[in-house]
């Protein structure tokens, strides 16, 4: 497995002739604002240093060959094939992006692709969006086409929604396209207006992988989205035309709670309160109030655990073990749920002790050896300089 750009180029040349260009897109950690994106709400992700890199060499025909180093698998498809069908494997992310770019009017060149990723799979750090954005950016760049990053994020989201079958919002693809080093990004998922929010250098983000992996396409994730859509449908007669739960205040939800089944009400309550937490969290970070930000992280986890019911035993254990440790401002699960990672905001001077302590405590509590790492927010998709 290659560890650097030179290794990836050499690996590419062992399989195919020619020297490829490289394009890198980051994964992400979401600091707060979970499942609000597909409700037209607010989110605050940060791009990671972990990324997917696509090595690409254009072809003279319209065929795409793609090799995954992680899986040691190669696939091929023709851009001119009419009405392609999903294969229900990793290649759908690549083919879906190419398909949606073509449908949007971008005529792509065929290409040979090789994929290498340092984003942990199934950990809630958006390895799929990193792959989609890296491939989409590479295909556009090597076809000599202009790149609009907002449009690219939308096309990658369409690929996951319409070809892969995962009804995700736009957050993951957007932050991969628009990450800002040293900052989280406050994103309005309706307008796509965004602004960078500085992460105080006195603190570090520590990501704790429970090693419990999730498969979300066609599963509970899509059911949560249906619950939210049902809530909008039932609240609309009382509130007038509303497009999403973004348009509902907590006071309105409480006033009309009797219109909703209990489970639907709890799903809606998470979204409505989570949107408010994201906006307050942005203000807290901008004011350097790490204690308030940490408290909001804890409230977010409790809401996801109790109202949205997307946590799991291992995530709850990881968060509960993190909070009493010295220097911890707050912790929460991050990502789509049902496994994956927690994220903790930890005083920079306490990070070493925290990482050692949480790894030992989690192993003792669950019998699982976790992966623990610290990071600072990274930057957006771009070409890799030779």
ZIBELUR-V389072 format. One line per field, one symbol per residue. burial: I if it has 24 or more other C-alpha atoms within 12 Angstrom, else O. A space follows every 50 residues. Layout:
burial: ???
This chain:
burial: OOOOIOOIIOIIOOIIOOIIIIIIIIIIIIIIIIIIIIIIIIIIIIIIII IIIIIIIIIOOOIIIIIIIOOOOOIIIIIOOOOOOOOOOIIIIIIIIIII IIOOOIOIIIIIIIIIIIIIIIIIIIIIIIIIIIIIIIIIIIIOOOIOII IIIIIIIIIIIIIIIIIIIIIIIIIIIIIIIIIIIIIIIOOIOIIIIIII OOIIIIIIIIIIIIOIIOOIIIIIIIIIIIIIOIIOOOOOOOOIIIIIII OIIOOIIOIIOOIIIIIIIIIIIIIIIIIIIIIIIOOOIIIIIIIIIIII IIIIIOIIIIIIOIIIIIIIIIIOIOIIIIIIIIIIIIIIIIIIIIIIOI IOOIIOIIIOIIIOOOOOOIIIIIIIIIIIIIIIOO
